[in-house]
Amino acid sequence: VYRATLAPANPTIDGDATGTITVSRLGDDFRVEMDASRLPSGMHAQHIHSGTRCATPADDTNGDGIIDAVEGEAVSGSPIL
């Protein structure tokens, strides 16, 4: 079982959203449970990436104040799920 605390990569867009995720495997069963609160309205895509860390404001290579998909994947790896 793996657990993580979630926080927005782009707080200027997503505000003070927060959440937790639990990933578990038992035999052939793989389960992902996510609980989030204070999300802005709209759709919120979720991914599990192959990297070892999440992007931070320091990874905003073009300095526009937003971690985009290219900047995120550069440190988080490609999405695997």
GIWO-V184233 format. One record per helix or strand. SS is the DSSP state (H for helix, E for strand). FROM is the first residue (numbers start at 1). TO is the last residue. If there is no record, write none. Layout:
# GIWO-V184233
SS|FROM|TO, SS|FROM|TO
This chain:
# GIWO-V184233
E|2|7, H|11|14, E|18|26, E|29|37, E|49|49, H|57|59, H|69|76, E|79|79
